[in-house]
């Protein structure tokens, strides 16, 4: 095998690995969106545009303005509970948490 052929195989392998990772990321983002749509969209704007149905509920696309989105991992693992009756209790497993964080990170605007 020539040096050029080895280089082409390495490039192909890197492309396939990157494509696989991108596909996994896309799946996680889609799963995260489905979870926040099912559990959060009643009050929060969950897309890059639009108003939150509940006036005091922050749009998810702006969460990173207040704190790192990854900081929500612990709250999601322990179960998000608040003192107001509009917000349902929600607990997620580690795979769901990763998907939710991936989705939230994908929609953040500065």
Secondary structure, 3 states (H helix, E strand, C coil): CCHHHHHHHHHHHHHHHHHHHHHHHHHHHHHHHHHHHHHCCCCCCCCCCCCCCCCCCCCHHHHHHCCCHHHHHHHHHHCECCCCCCCCCECCCHHHHHHHHHHHHHHCCC
